Amino acid sequence: QVQLVESGGGLVQPGGSLRLSCAASGSASRMYAAGWYRQVPGKQRELVARITRAGSANYADSVEGRFTISRDNAKSTVYLQMNSLKPEDTAVYYCSYTTTSLMNYWGQGTQVTVSS
């Protein structure tokens, strides 16, 4: 079993920055790939960014150039650095974590609100 703990959400003004973290723990927490998704009420959850253990990353067009996903394999932790935030980035952000045994886990979600 793997437990995920997300942190780093909050309220920020447009143009500001936030850094989300997702730490995995448990006996089977070796990362295969991880990603960040976001969801607003009434809409489907959408992929924001994804990264593999080797460090290959891909991004949604809407965040390309503003967000950066990274990982620390030794700490089983994935990060999302969000810069130049816009009101439309407001959502609940969820960490998705896939282990090397290809089991997928979801974090509890963290609210990001971009507003003046």
Helices and strands as residue ranges (DSSP letters): E 3-7, E 10-12, E 18-25, E 31-39, E 46-52, E 57-59, E 67-72, G 73-75, E 77-82, G 87-89, E 91-99, E 104-106, E 110-114
